[in-house]
């Protein structure tokens, strides 16, 4: 059984590899993601390699084995289901749940997890629009033609926010003020040529919202 720290490392490797599109994750990238020293990362990677969870090569970094991927995906599943529970059942706001779910994701009872999943109605995504893997470790395919909102052209076409690239607390609070969450339908009224700022209108709302290009680059739409 993996320790809490080992689960955190495996989850971080999985996410970094997913983001880069490459299985190998460098020691430096992992140290930055976990806000720890490179020497500590090297020591942990050696330990995980001894357990068969990663393949580690000095100066090149590490990639997950099948065992490591299984542990990482299960940890992500627990984390995202707890986020749904905290928001939908306990009334937490979406910018409050990450740190709490970081603690709860290490509750390892499979029976508890599957009953939680059933209690929540088997959700597909967490409050931030990230997919929740199935009990078998499979992720549903991302929405077709998903792209940053910053790339959307002005016009009558109705778009839907499908996910976020930034899930930090400050950014989520900013999106709340703009009224943009996964599932929000909107149209792009105008893009300002000078800096790419967007003027958008949410479905069912007569008011318009100004969204900076920097913000729009972190919001995914379909």
C-alpha positions as a Markdown table, in Angstrom:
| # | Residue | x | y | z |
|---|---|---|---|---|
| 1 | Unk | 0.0 | 0.0 | 0.0 |
| 2 | Unk | 1.3 | 3.4 | -0.9 |
| 3 | Unk | 1.8 | 6.1 | 1.7 |
| 4 | Unk | 0.1 | 9.5 | 1.4 |
| 5 | Unk | 3.3 | 11.1 | 0.2 |
| 6 | Unk | 3.9 | 8.3 | -2.4 |
| 7 | Unk | 0.3 | 8.8 | -3.7 |
| 8 | Unk | 1.0 | 12.5 | -4.0 |
| 9 | Unk | 4.1 | 11.9 | -6.0 |
| 10 | Unk | 2.5 | 9.4 | -8.4 |
| 11 | Unk | -0.4 | 11.7 | -8.9 |
| 12 | Unk | 1.9 | 14.6 | -9.7 |
| 13 | Unk | 3.9 | 12.5 | -12.2 |
| 14 | Unk | 0.7 | 11.5 | -13.9 |
| 15 | Unk | -0.6 | 15.0 | -14.2 |
| 16 | Unk | 2.8 | 16.4 | -15.4 |
| 17 | Unk | 3.0 | 13.7 | -18.0 |
| 18 | Unk | -0.5 | 14.3 | -19.1 |
| 19 | Unk | 0.1 | 18.0 | -19.5 |
| 20 | Unk | 3.4 | 17.6 | -21.4 |
| 21 | Unk | 2.2 | 14.7 | -23.6 |
| 22 | Unk | 5.4 | 12.9 | -22.7 |
| 23 | Unk | 5.6 | 9.9 | -20.2 |
| 24 | Unk | 9.0 | 11.0 | -18.8 |
| 25 | Unk | 8.9 | 13.6 | -16.0 |
| 26 | Unk | 12.1 | 15.4 | -14.9 |
| 27 | Unk | 13.2 | 15.7 | -11.3 |
| 28 | Unk | 13.2 | 19.5 | -11.6 |
| 29 | Unk | 9.6 | 19.6 | -12.9 |
| 30 | Unk | 8.4 | 17.3 | -10.1 |
| 31 | Unk | 10.2 | 19.4 | -7.5 |
| 32 | Unk | 8.6 | 22.5 | -8.7 |
| 33 | Unk | 5.1 | 20.9 | -8.9 |
| 34 | Unk | 5.4 | 19.6 | -5.3 |
| 35 | Unk | 7.3 | 22.7 | -4.0 |
| 36 | Unk | 10.1 | 20.5 | -2.5 |
| 37 | Unk | 13.9 | 20.0 | -3.0 |
| 38 | Unk | 15.3 | 18.1 | -5.9 |
| 39 | Unk | 17.2 | 15.9 | -3.5 |
| 40 | Unk | 14.0 | 14.9 | -1.8 |
| 41 | Unk | 12.4 | 14.1 | -5.2 |
| 42 | Unk | 15.4 | 11.9 | -6.2 |
| 43 | Unk | 15.1 | 10.0 | -2.9 |
| 44 | Unk | 11.4 | 9.4 | -3.3 |
| 45 | Unk | 11.8 | 8.3 | -6.9 |
| 46 | Unk | 14.3 | 5.7 | -5.9 |
| 47 | Unk | 11.9 | 4.4 | -3.3 |
| 48 | Unk | 9.0 | 4.3 | -5.8 |
| 49 | Unk | 11.3 | 2.5 | -8.3 |
| 50 | Unk | 12.1 | -0.1 | -5.6 |
| 51 | Unk | 8.4 | -0.7 | -5.2 |
| 52 | Unk | 7.8 | -1.0 | -8.9 |
| 53 | Unk | 5.7 | 2.1 | -9.2 |
| 54 | Unk | 8.0 | 4.1 | -11.5 |
| 55 | Unk | 11.0 | 3.6 | -13.7 |
| 56 | Unk | 13.7 | 6.0 | -12.7 |
| 57 | Unk | 16.8 | 7.0 | -14.6 |
| 58 | Unk | 19.3 | 9.5 | -13.1 |
| 59 | Unk | 19.4 | 12.8 | -15.0 |
| 60 | Unk | 16.4 | 11.8 | -17.1 |
| 61 | Unk | 13.6 | 11.5 | -14.6 |
| 62 | Unk | 10.9 | 9.0 | -14.1 |
| 63 | Unk | 7.8 | 7.6 | -15.7 |
| 64 | Unk | 4.9 | 5.5 | -14.2 |
| 65 | Unk | 4.7 | 1.8 | -14.5 |
| 66 | Unk | 1.3 | 0.2 | -14.8 |
| 67 | Unk | 1.2 | -0.2 | -11.0 |
| 68 | Unk | 2.1 | 3.5 | -10.6 |
| 69 | Unk | -0.5 | 4.6 | -13.1 |
| 70 | Unk | -3.2 | 2.5 | -11.2 |
| 71 | Unk | -2.3 | 4.2 | -7.9 |
| 72 | Unk | -2.2 | 7.7 | -9.5 |
| 73 | Unk | -5.6 | 7.3 | -11.3 |
| 74 | Unk | -7.3 | 5.9 | -8.2 |
| 75 | Unk | -6.0 | 8.8 | -6.1 |
| 76 | Unk | -7.3 | 11.2 | -8.7 |
| 77 | Unk | -10.7 | 9.4 | -8.7 |
| 78 | Unk | -11.0 | 9.7 | -4.9 |
| 79 | Unk | -9.9 | 13.4 | -5.0 |
| 80 | Unk | -12.5 | 14.4 | -7.7 |
| 81 | Unk | -15.4 | 12.4 | -6.2 |
| 82 | Unk | -14.7 | 14.1 | -2.8 |
| 83 | Unk | -14.7 | 17.5 | -4.5 |
| 84 | Unk | -18.1 | 16.8 | -6.0 |
| 85 | Unk | -19.4 | 15.7 | -2.6 |
| 86 | Unk | -18.0 | 18.8 | -0.9 |
| 87 | Unk | -19.6 | 21.1 | -3.4 |
| 88 | Unk | -22.9 | 19.4 | -4.1 |
| 89 | Unk | -23.7 | 18.0 | -0.6 |
| 90 | Unk | -21.9 | 20.2 | 1.9 |
| 91 | Unk | -22.2 | 23.5 | 0.2 |
| 92 | Unk | -18.5 | 24.3 | -0.3 |
| 93 | Unk | -17.6 | 26.7 | -3.1 |
| 94 | Unk | -15.5 | 25.3 | -5.9 |
| 95 | Unk | -12.5 | 27.4 | -4.9 |
| 96 | Unk | -12.5 | 25.9 | -1.3 |
| 97 | Unk | -12.5 | 22.2 | -2.0 |
| 98 | Unk | -9.1 | 21.4 | -3.4 |
| 99 | Unk | -7.1 | 21.5 | -0.1 |
| 100 | Unk | -9.8 | 19.5 | 1.7 |
| 101 | Unk | -10.0 | 16.9 | -1.0 |
| 102 | Unk | -6.2 | 16.6 | -0.9 |
| 103 | Unk | -6.6 | 15.2 | 2.6 |
| 104 | Unk | -9.7 | 13.1 | 1.9 |
| 105 | Unk | -8.2 | 11.5 | -1.2 |
| 106 | Unk | -6.1 | 9.3 | 1.0 |
| 107 | Unk | -9.1 | 7.4 | 2.5 |
| 108 | Unk | -8.5 | 4.1 | 0.9 |
| 109 | Unk | -11.7 | 2.1 | 1.6 |
| 110 | Unk | -12.9 | 0.9 | -1.8 |
| 111 | Unk | -16.4 | 0.2 | -0.4 |
| 112 | Unk | -16.6 | 3.8 | 0.9 |
| 113 | Unk | -15.4 | 5.1 | -2.5 |
| 114 | Unk | -17.9 | 3.1 | -4.6 |
| 115 | Unk | -20.8 | 4.0 | -2.2 |
| 116 | Unk | -19.8 | 7.7 | -2.5 |
| 117 | Unk | -19.8 | 7.4 | -6.3 |
| 118 | Unk | -23.3 | 5.8 | -6.2 |
| 119 | Unk | -24.5 | 8.4 | -3.7 |
| 120 | Unk | -23.4 | 11.2 | -6.0 |
| 121 | Unk | -25.1 | 9.6 | -9.1 |
| 122 | Unk | -21.8 | 8.5 | -10.8 |
| 123 | Unk | -20.7 | 12.0 | -11.9 |
| 124 | Unk | -18.5 | 12.3 | -15.0 |
| 125 | Unk | -16.7 | 15.5 | -14.0 |
| 126 | Unk | -15.6 | 17.3 | -10.9 |
| 127 | Unk | -16.7 | 20.9 | -10.1 |
| 128 | Unk | -13.9 | 22.3 | -12.2 |
| 129 | Unk | -14.9 | 20.2 | -15.3 |
| 130 | Unk | -12.1 | 17.7 | -14.9 |
| 131 | Unk | -13.1 | 14.1 | -15.8 |
| 132 | Unk | -13.5 | 11.6 | -13.0 |
| 133 | Unk | -12.0 | 8.2 | -13.9 |
| 134 | Unk | -14.2 | 5.1 | -13.6 |
| 135 | Unk | -13.6 | 2.4 | -11.1 |
| 136 | Unk | -11.7 | 0.5 | -13.9 |
| 137 | Unk | -9.4 | 3.5 | -14.3 |
| 138 | Unk | -10.8 | 4.8 | -17.6 |
| 139 | Unk | -11.3 | 8.5 | -18.3 |
| 140 | Unk | -14.2 | 9.5 | -20.6 |
| 141 | Unk | -12.9 | 11.1 | -23.8 |
| 142 | Unk | -12.6 | 14.9 | -23.6 |
| 143 | Unk | -15.2 | 16.9 | -25.5 |
| 144 | Unk | -14.6 | 17.0 | -29.2 |
| 145 | Unk | -12.8 | 20.1 | -30.6 |
| 146 | Unk | -12.2 | 21.5 | -27.1 |
| 147 | Unk | -10.1 | 24.7 | -27.4 |
| 148 | Unk | -9.3 | 27.8 | -25.3 |
| 149 | Unk | -12.0 | 30.4 | -25.2 |
| 150 | Unk | -9.4 | 32.9 | -26.4 |
| 151 | Unk | -9.4 | 31.3 | -29.8 |
| 152 | Unk | -13.2 | 31.5 | -30.3 |
| 153 | Unk | -14.5 | 33.7 | -33.1 |
| 154 | Unk | -17.2 | 36.3 | -32.5 |
| 155 | Unk | -20.6 | 35.3 | -33.9 |
| 156 | Unk | -24.0 | 33.9 | -33.1 |
| 157 | Unk | -22.7 | 30.4 | -32.4 |
| 158 | Unk | -23.4 | 29.2 | -28.8 |
| 159 | Unk | -20.4 | 27.9 | -27.0 |
| 160 | Unk | -20.1 | 25.9 | -23.8 |
| 161 | Unk | -17.4 | 26.1 | -21.2 |
| 162 | Unk | -16.1 | 22.6 | -20.8 |
| 163 | Unk | -13.0 | 22.8 | -18.6 |
| 164 | Unk | -10.2 | 24.9 | -17.1 |
| 165 | Unk | -6.5 | 24.9 | -17.4 |
| 166 | Unk | -6.0 | 26.9 | -14.2 |
| 167 | Unk | -7.8 | 25.6 | -11.0 |
| 168 | Unk | -6.0 | 27.9 | -8.5 |
| 169 | Unk | -8.2 | 29.5 | -5.8 |
| 170 | Unk | -7.6 | 33.1 | -7.1 |
| 171 | Unk | -8.5 | 32.2 | -10.6 |
| 172 | Unk | -11.7 | 30.3 | -9.6 |
| 173 | Unk | -12.8 | 33.3 | -7.5 |
| 174 | Unk | -12.2 | 35.5 | -10.6 |
| 175 | Unk | -14.3 | 33.2 | -12.8 |
| 176 | Unk | -17.1 | 33.3 | -10.2 |
| 177 | Unk | -17.1 | 37.1 | -10.5 |
| 178 | Unk | -17.3 | 36.7 | -14.3 |
| 179 | Unk | -20.1 | 34.1 | -14.1 |
| 180 | Unk | -18.0 | 31.5 | -16.0 |
| 181 | Unk | -18.1 | 27.9 | -14.9 |
| 182 | Unk | -18.0 | 24.5 | -16.7 |
| 183 | Unk | -21.4 | 24.1 | -18.3 |
| 184 | Unk | -21.9 | 27.9 | -18.8 |
| 185 | Unk | -23.3 | 28.6 | -22.3 |
| 186 | Unk | -22.3 | 31.8 | -24.0 |
| 187 | Unk | -21.7 | 33.7 | -27.2 |
| 188 | Unk | -18.7 | 35.8 | -28.1 |
| 189 | Unk | -20.0 | 39.2 | -29.1 |
| 190 | Unk | -16.7 | 40.9 | -29.9 |
| 191 | Unk | -12.9 | 40.4 | -29.8 |
| 192 | Unk | -10.9 | 43.6 | -29.4 |
| 193 | Unk | -8.1 | 43.7 | -31.9 |
| 194 | Unk | -5.7 | 45.5 | -29.7 |
| 195 | Unk | -5.2 | 42.8 | -27.0 |
| 196 | Unk | -7.6 | 40.0 | -27.7 |
| 197 | Unk | -10.0 | 40.8 | -24.9 |
| 198 | Unk | -13.4 | 39.3 | -25.4 |
| 199 | Unk | -16.9 | 40.7 | -24.8 |
| 200 | Unk | -19.2 | 37.7 | -24.1 |
| 201 | Unk | -22.9 | 37.2 | -23.3 |
| 202 | Unk | -24.1 | 34.2 | -21.2 |
| 203 | Unk | -27.2 | 32.4 | -22.4 |
| 204 | Unk | -30.3 | 33.8 | -20.8 |
| 205 | Unk | -28.5 | 36.9 | -19.7 |
| 206 | Unk | -28.9 | 40.3 | -21.3 |
| 207 | Unk | -25.7 | 41.8 | -19.8 |
| 208 | Unk | -22.3 | 41.3 | -21.3 |
| 209 | Unk | -19.0 | 40.4 | -19.6 |
| 210 | Unk | -15.5 | 41.5 | -20.5 |
| 211 | Unk | -13.0 | 38.6 | -20.4 |
| 212 | Unk | -9.3 | 39.3 | -20.7 |
| 213 | Unk | -7.2 | 37.3 | -23.2 |
| 214 | Unk | -5.1 | 36.0 | -20.3 |
| 215 | Unk | -8.3 | 34.6 | -18.6 |
| 216 | Unk | -9.8 | 33.3 | -21.8 |
| 217 | Unk | -6.6 | 31.3 | -22.5 |
| 218 | Unk | -7.2 | 29.3 | -19.3 |
| 219 | Unk | -10.9 | 28.5 | -20.1 |
| 220 | Unk | -11.7 | 25.6 | -22.4 |
| 221 | Unk | -14.9 | 25.7 | -24.6 |
| 222 | Unk | -16.6 | 23.6 | -27.2 |
